[in-house]
Amino acid sequence: MTVDAKTTERALRLRKLGESLLVLPNAWDAGSAAVIVAAGAPAIATTSGGVAWSIGRGDGQHATRAEMLEAAARIVAAVDVPVSVDVEGGYEDVAATVREVVAVGAVGINLEDSKASDGTLYTPAEQAGRIRAARGAAAAAGLPELVINARTDVFLFGIGEESGRLADVLARVEAYAAAGADGIFVPGLLDLEALGEIAKGALPVNAMAGPGGPSVAELAGAGVRRVSVGTGVAQSAYAAARAAAVELLGQGTYGSLGGSLDYSTLNGLFVK
């Protein structure tokens, strides 16, 4: 498979961005991606939950690979920055998923170590094998530069005794790095000291931030190199839609629409 020069350049650009702090407000469709890029984002990371909601599915690997990649293809076409796709657990066949990611022009993935079937985690060795499969598939597809952000759900799902979770993550970091991962994503963990310990390991750390948690500056101070917000921006957008609907249906007024993007600005993102 041949990858065009534009895709290779975007992959190299995403790698370069990862050498310093990278902040990613996650997108879920072409429109949200275009708005986020217009706000200054140097890259786009998708949120699988946001994509799933936008097509009437629940989060947690309820959307299919084809549905996720259809959304990714539209996002890639709508923006001129690197796009990383949340492929959840890889949809059974990790190599096939990676080939399709490359085919639509995306240049990065998030691959998690939790199983959709029962919420348990792959062992470090099992997940390392899946990461190797992803790396091999990317190379075979013509994009060895694909950025693999390896997500571990040890803290998100509270796997094992609390006292042993950090050690579990540190062991996974070593295994995933040896298998070809480029970063470690630890959602559910915002303790700065623990993040700092992980940041001393073999992979750059991605934290999932949100209201009530440490600021981007505080996370960066702990050694975090990538900050994303998961479904946070999508939730905020849906909250705005609900507030506008409640006001219109209940009071018959339009105040909630007052802070919206003006039509010409929004339409101008798509009419070139």
Stockholm file with secondary structure:
# STOCKHOLM 1.0

chainA/1-272         MTVDAKTTERALRLRKLGESLLVLPNAWDAGSAAVIVAAGAPAIATTSGGVAWSIGRGDGQHATRAEMLEAAARIVAAVDVPVSVDVEGGYEDVAATVREVVAVGAVGINLEDSKASDGTLYTPAEQAGRIRAARGAAAAAGLPELVINARTDVFLFGIGEESGRLADVLARVEAYAAAGADGIFVPGLLDLEALGEIAKGALPVNAMAGPGGPSVAELAGAGVRRVSVGTGVAQSAYAAARAAAVELLGQGTYGSLGGSLDYSTLNGLFVK
#=GR chainA/1-272 SS CCCCHHHHHHHHHHHHHTTSCEEECCBCSHHHHHHHHHTTCSSEEBCHHHHHHHTTCCTTTCSCHHHHHHHHHHHHHHCSSCEEEECTTCSSCHHHHHHHHHHTTCCEEEEECBCTTTSCBCCHHHHHHHHHHHHHHHHHTTCTTCEEEEECCTTTTTCSCGGGHHHHHHHHHHHHHHHTCSEEECTTCCCHHHHHHHHTSSSCEEEECCTTSCCHHHHHHTTCCEEECTTHHHHHHHHHHHHHHHHHHHTCCCGGGTTSCCHHHHHHTTCC
#=GC SS_cons         CCCCHHHHHHHHHHHHHTTSCEEECCBCSHHHHHHHHHTTCSSEEBCHHHHHHHTTCCTTTCSCHHHHHHHHHHHHHHCSSCEEEECTTCSSCHHHHHHHHHHTTCCEEEEECBCTTTSCBCCHHHHHHHHHHHHHHHHHTTCTTCEEEEECCTTTTTCSCGGGHHHHHHHHHHHHHHHTCSEEECTTCCCHHHHHHHHTSSSCEEEECCTTSCCHHHHHHTTCCEEECTTHHHHHHHHHHHHHHHHHHHTCCCGGGTTSCCHHHHHHTTCC
//
